[in-house]
């Protein structure tokens, strides 16, 4: 992806809770992470020429992932994304408090 498109995607996706749909190749590549799902929600931490860096919530009862875990989803693994139109309600509560202070 070229620099212009990366900048546009960054403005649209970073610091937002985004619904993402995987391409068939993406579904196969990250099958274990998303347990075969083709749609999931994640907070977008960063966007670069490689893809979208996602902040994943921990699974209930699991200690292998924390809120700080990041996953790179390559552009070719992403079929489409849906972003909410609001600004404040899409950040985790602790981040809302940090921005207010």
C-alpha positions in Angstrom: 0.0 0.0 0.0 1.4 3.4 -0.9 2.1 6.2 1.6 -1.0 8.3 0.6 -3.4 5.4 1.2 -1.7 4.5 4.5 -2.2 8.1 5.7 -5.9 8.0 4.7 -6.4 4.6 6.5 -4.6 5.9 9.5 -7.0 8.9 9.8 -10.0 6.5 9.5 -8.9 3.7 11.7 -6.4 4.6 14.4 -7.7 4.8 18.0 -11.0 3.4 17.1 -12.9 0.1 17.7 -13.2 -1.4 14.3 -15.2 -4.3 13.0 -13.0 -6.3 10.6 -13.7 -9.0 8.1 -10.9 -11.3 7.0 -10.2 -12.3 3.5 -10.1 -16.1 2.8 -6.3 -16.0 3.0 -6.6 -14.0 6.2 -9.0 -16.4 7.8 -6.6 -19.3 7.1 -3.5 -17.3 8.3 -4.9 -16.2 11.6 -7.2 -19.2 12.2 -5.8 -20.0 15.6 -5.9 -16.4 16.9 -9.5 -15.8 15.9 -10.8 -19.4 16.3 -11.9 -19.6 12.7 -14.0 -16.4 12.8 -14.1 -14.2 9.7 -15.4 -11.2 11.6 -14.2 -9.6 14.8 -13.7 -6.3 16.6 -10.4 -4.8 17.7 -8.9 -1.4 18.6 -6.6 -0.2 15.9 -3.3 0.9 17.5 -1.4 1.9 14.3 -1.4 1.6 10.5 1.6 1.2 8.3 2.6 -0.1 4.9 2.5 -3.7 6.2 -1.0 -3.6 7.6 -3.1 -2.8 10.6 -1.7 -3.2 14.2 -4.5 -4.3 16.4 -4.8 -4.2 20.2 -6.6 -7.3 21.2 -8.7 -7.7 24.4 -7.8 -10.7 26.6 -10.0 -13.8 26.5 -12.0 -14.5 29.5 -10.2 -16.9 31.7 -7.1 -16.8 29.5 -3.7 -15.5 30.6 -1.9 -15.8 27.3 -3.1 -12.4 25.9 -3.4 -9.1 27.8 -4.9 -5.7 26.7 -1.3 -4.8 25.7 -1.0 -7.6 23.1 -0.7 -6.4 19.5 -1.3 -8.3 16.3 -0.3 -7.2 12.8 -3.1 -7.9 10.3 -1.5 -7.7 6.8 -3.5 -5.7 4.2 -3.9 -8.8 2.1 -5.6 -10.5 5.0 -8.2 -7.8 5.4 -11.4 -8.0 3.3 -13.2 -4.9 4.7 -13.7 -2.8 7.9 -16.5 -0.9 9.5 -15.8 2.1 11.8 -18.3 3.8 14.1 -19.0 7.4 13.6 -18.8 8.6 17.2 -15.5 9.6 18.7 -15.6 9.3 22.5 -17.5 6.1 22.9 -15.2 3.9 20.9 -12.1 4.2 23.2 -11.6 2.0 26.2 -12.7 3.7 29.5 -9.1 4.1 30.8 -8.1 5.9 27.6 -11.1 8.2 27.7 -10.0 9.2 31.2 -6.4 9.8 30.0 -7.6 12.1 27.2 -9.9 14.1 29.5 -7.1 14.8 32.1 
